[in-house]
Amino acid sequence: MKKKGATIIDVAREVGVSPSTVSHALSGNRVISPAIKDKIQTVIRKLDYRPAFYAQALKNPATRLIGVVVNECRNAGTALFLDALADELHKFSYHPMISLSGRGHEMGEDVLRQLSTGLVDGVINLLPQISPEEAQKLCGAIPVVTNIRDTMAPVSLGFVKLMQKILDYLWSLGHRQIGYVSSSTRLEQEGEVVEAMKDFYHRKKQKLDEAMIFPGDDSSDSGYAGADLLYGQRKVTAIICGNDQMAFGVYQWAYKNGVSIPGQLSVVGFDNVPQSQSIIPPLTTAAFPYEAIISHTVKLLLAKIEKRALTTHEVHLDIPLILRDSVAAIE
């Protein structure tokens, strides 16, 4: 005989609250004190209570799920972003449903189109290959925010200012041959960064050798390949990487080829992932403002879901440079 599952009434009785309080704690439709919510969740786990999805959908079409579309999770920076995003969504009783699409444009379209069927309450688009306008069209009536690039309230990150700061820092230490391994996920900013490098060298009465720019794909393998070309053939004294993962690839190449960091080669990353502090030597890197960006993205999406009026504005954020031990002066 099939064992009868626990009901919402069983949970309410055990906690000592009404069934409607349990329902509101699960749906997030009303404010329930954190202590009561924690107690309800403890009893739910104890009784193994599982709300019927379809029964809930008939009462309330809200799923409390947010679709998060991303191309991959292999990058440490991406994993850090998704972890912090989940924490932020949980504050508002939402849960992320992460969908991986790869780097292809067509697959990204397919994933966004599937999420428009009512499976989620809103969508966060993290795909660099899908524009905000495309994402909204593909998601139909489902509210969607394209992270950083949303047309309603885009985020302006100080990539140019950061690159100038890094170049000034390296130049002050005697570096003149500086290579750059670019990022493939920050497509719109990369053009600005390269122009900032050209402008920097122009101000120094020199011309940027564009052979010093290696097109990376955000993987450690591309960092490895970039180091092989930039140090092995171009004889740079410093390499700036578009993310920390590629910087780790530069470290791998240096270790295998007996090149000392920072004695012979200085390295700068971007993202400030936890591993950047524990690698030897600790990596000088730019601290991507995860918390501010995630808070902005979630607030924007919730306003769209709740159909609240929004004031269109651009958010400006600086990116601090964290100085560690992977950069040294030229002797």
C-alpha positions in Angstrom: 0.0 0.0 0.0 1.4 3.4 -1.0 2.3 5.6 2.0 0.3 8.8 2.1 2.5 11.9 1.9 2.5 14.7 4.3 0.2 17.6 3.6 0.4 21.4 4.2 -2.0 20.9 7.2 0.5 18.4 8.7 3.3 21.0 8.4 1.2 23.7 9.9 0.1 21.6 12.8 3.7 20.6 13.6 4.9 24.2 13.4 1.9 25.7 15.3 0.8 28.1 12.5 -2.1 28.2 10.1 -1.8 26.4 6.7 -2.0 29.8 5.0 1.1 30.9 6.8 3.0 27.9 5.5 1.6 28.7 2.0 2.8 32.3 2.2 6.2 31.2 3.5 6.6 29.0 0.4 5.2 31.4 -2.1 6.8 34.6 -0.8 3.5 36.4 -1.4 3.5 37.8 2.2 6.3 38.7 4.6 6.9 35.9 7.1 9.4 36.3 9.9 12.8 34.6 9.2 12.4 32.5 12.4 9.0 31.1 11.4 10.3 30.5 7.8 13.3 28.5 9.2 11.0 26.5 11.4 8.7 25.7 8.5 11.6 24.6 6.3 12.9 22.4 9.1 9.5 20.7 9.5 9.1 20.4 5.7 12.4 18.4 5.6 11.4 16.4 8.6 8.0 15.4 7.1 9.3 15.2 3.6 6.5 17.5 2.5 6.4 18.1 -1.3 3.9 20.6 -2.7 2.2 19.4 -5.8 3.5 21.6 -8.6 0.3 21.5 -10.8 -2.0 22.1 -7.8 0.1 25.2 -6.9 0.0 26.4 -10.5 -3.8 26.3 -10.6 -3.9 28.5 -7.5 -1.0 30.7 -8.3 0.8 30.7 -11.7 4.0 32.1 -10.0 6.7 29.4 -9.8 9.2 31.3 -7.7 11.8 30.2 -10.2 14.1 32.5 -12.1 15.7 31.2 -15.3 19.4 32.0 -15.5 20.9 31.4 -18.9 24.7 31.1 -19.1 27.1 29.7 -21.6 29.3 27.7 -19.2 30.2 27.1 -15.6 33.9 26.1 -16.0 35.2 29.5 -15.4 35.8 30.2 -11.7 34.4 33.7 -12.1 31.2 32.4 -13.5 30.7 30.0 -10.7 31.4 32.7 -8.1 28.8 35.0 -9.9 26.1 32.2 -10.0 26.7 31.4 -6.3 26.3 35.0 -5.3 23.2 35.4 -7.6 21.5 32.4 -5.9 22.1 34.0 -2.5 20.5 37.3 -3.7 17.5 35.6 -5.2 16.9 33.5 -2.0 16.5 36.8 -0.1 13.3 37.3 -2.1 12.1 33.7 -1.9 13.2 33.0 -5.5 15.3 30.1 -6.7 17.6 30.1 -9.8 17.1 27.5 -12.5 20.4 27.5 -14.4 20.5 26.6 -18.0 23.7 26.1 -19.9 23.6 27.0 -23.6 27.3 26.9 -24.7 28.7 29.7 -26.8 26.5 29.1 -29.9 23.9 31.7 -30.8 21.3 29.3 -31.9 21.4 27.2 -28.7 21.1 30.4 -26.7 18.0 31.3 -28.6 16.5 27.9 -28.0 17.1 28.0 -24.3 15.6 31.5 -23.9 12.6 30.5 -26.1 11.9 27.4 -23.9 12.0 29.5 -20.7 9.2 31.7 -22.2 6.6 28.9 -21.7 5.7 29.8 -18.1 8.3 27.5 -16.5 9.8 30.5 -14.7 8.7 33.9 -13.4 11.6 35.8 -15.0 14.8 35.3 -16.8 18.4 36.7 -16.3 20.3 36.6 -19.6 24.1 36.2 -19.0 24.8 35.2 -22.7 27.2 37.7 -24.4 26.0 36.5 -27.8 22.4 37.4 -27.2 21.5 41.1 -27.1 19.0 42.6 -24.7 16.5 43.2 -27.5 16.9 39.6 -28.8 16.4 38.2 -25.2 13.2 40.2 -24.7 11.8 39.1 -28.1 12.7 35.4 -27.4 11.2 35.5 -23.9 7.9 37.1 -25.0 5.7 38.1 -22.0 8.2 36.7 -19.5 10.2 39.5 -17.8 13.9 39.4 -18.7 17.0 41.3 -17.7 20.2 41.1 -19.7 22.9 41.4 -17.1 25.0 44.6 -17.3 23.7 45.4 -20.8 19.9 45.8 -20.1 18.6 48.7 -22.1 16.4 50.0 -19.2 19.2 50.4 -16.7 22.6 49.4 -18.1 25.7 49.1 -16.0 28.8 51.1 -17.1 31.9 49.4 -15.8 35.2 51.3 -15.7 37.1 48.9 -18.0 39.0 51.7 -19.8 39.9 53.4 -16.5 41.0 50.0 -15.1 43.3 49.3 -18.1 44.9 52.7 -17.8 45.5 52.1 -14.2 47.1 48.7 -14.8 49.3 50.0 -17.7 50.4 53.0 -15.5 51.3 50.6 -12.7 53.3 48.3 -15.0 55.0 51.2 -16.8 56.0 52.7 -13.4 57.8 49.4 -12.7 59.8 49.6 -15.9 57.6 47.3 -18.1 57.5 48.4 -21.8 56.7 45.1 -23.6 53.2 44.4 -22.2 51.0 41.6 -23.6 47.2 41.2 -23.3 45.1 38.0 -23.4 41.6 39.2 -24.2 38.3 37.8 -23.0 35.6 36.4 -25.3 32.7 37.0 -22.9 33.3 40.8 -22.5 32.9 41.4 -26.2 31.5 45.0 -26.0 34.2 46.1 -23.6 37.2 44.5 -25.4 37.1 47.1 -28.2 37.2 49.9 -25.6 40.1 48.2 -23.8 42.2 47.9 -26.9 41.6 51.5 -27.8 42.7 52.4 -24.2 45.9 50.5 -24.8 46.5 52.3 -28.1 45.9 55.7 -26.4 48.2 54.8 -23.5 51.1 54.0 -25.8 50.4 57.1 -27.9 50.7 59.2 -24.8 54.0 57.5 -24.2 55.1 58.5 -27.7 55.0 54.8 -28.8 52.8 52.7 -31.0 51.0 49.6 -29.7 52.1 46.5 -31.5 48.8 44.7 -31.9 50.7 41.4 -32.1 50.9 41.8 -28.4 47.1 41.1 -28.1 46.2 37.5 -28.0 42.5 36.5 -28.5 41.7 34.4 -25.5 38.5 32.3 -25.0 38.4 32.7 -21.1 39.9 29.2 -20.5 43.2 28.3 -18.8 44.2 26.7 -22.1 44.0 30.0 -23.9 46.1 31.6 -21.2 48.7 28.9 -21.7 48.7 29.5 -25.4 48.8 33.2 -24.9 51.9 33.0 -22.7 53.6 30.7 -25.2 53.2 33.3 -27.9 53.6 36.5 -25.9 56.5 35.5 -23.7 57.9 32.7 -25.8 58.0 34.6 -29.1 57.3 38.3 -28.4 59.4 38.5 -25.2 57.0 40.5 -23.2 57.8 41.2 -19.5 54.2 41.4 -18.4 50.9 39.8 -19.4 47.5 41.2 -18.6 44.6 38.6 -18.8 40.9 39.2 -19.4 40.1 36.9 -16.5 41.8 35.0 -13.7 41.2 31.6 -15.4 43.5 32.6 -18.3 46.0 34.0 -15.8 46.2 30.6 -14.2 47.0 29.2 -17.7 49.9 31.7 -17.9 51.1 30.3 -14.5 50.9 26.8 -15.8 53.0 27.7 -18.9 55.5 29.5 -16.7 55.9 26.6 -14.3 56.4 24.1 -17.2 58.9 26.3 -19.0 60.9 27.4 -15.9 59.9 31.0 -16.1 59.7 32.8 -12.7 56.6 34.8 -11.8 57.2 37.7 -11.1 61.0 37.5 -11.5 60.9 37.1 -15.2 57.2 37.6 -16.0 54.6 39.8 -14.3 51.0 38.7 -14.5 47.7 40.6 -13.9 44.3 38.9 -13.9 40.6 40.0 -13.7 37.8 38.7 -11.5 39.5 38.3 -8.1 38.2 34.7 -7.7 39.1 32.9 -4.4 41.9 30.9 -6.1 43.7 34.1 -7.0 44.6 34.6 -3.4 45.9 31.1 -2.7 47.9 30.5 -5.9 51.7 31.0 -5.6 52.5 33.9 -5.9 49.2 35.4 -5.1 47.7 37.0 -8.3 47.4 40.8 -8.8 43.9 41.1 -10.2 40.9 43.4 -10.7 38.0 42.9 -8.3 34.9 42.5 -10.4 32.0 44.2 -8.5 29.8 41.1 -8.2 27.6 42.2 -5.3 26.7 45.6 -6.8 26.0 44.1 -10.2 23.9 41.2 -8.9 21.9 43.5 -6.6 21.2 45.8 -9.5 20.2 43.0 -11.8 17.9 41.3 -9.3 16.2 44.5 -8.3 15.6 45.4 -11.9 14.1 41.9 -12.7 11.8 42.0 -9.6 10.5 45.5 -10.7 9.7 44.0 -14.1 8.0 40.9 -12.5 6.0 43.1 -10.1 5.2 45.6 -12.9 6.6 48.5 -10.9 7.5 51.8 -12.7 11.2 52.2 -13.3 13.3 55.3 -13.9 15.7 54.6 -16.7 19.2 55.3 -15.7 22.8 54.1 -16.2 24.7 52.7 -13.2 28.4 53.5 -13.1 30.8 51.2 -11.2 34.6 51.3 -10.8 36.7 48.2 -10.8 39.4 48.3 -8.1 42.9 46.8 -8.7 44.1 44.4 -6.0 47.9 44.5 -5.7 49.5 41.2 -4.7 52.8 39.4 -5.5 52.6 38.5 -9.2 54.0 41.8 -10.4 57.6 43.0 -9.9 59.8 45.8 -11.2 62.2 45.3 -14.1 65.7 45.0 -12.7 
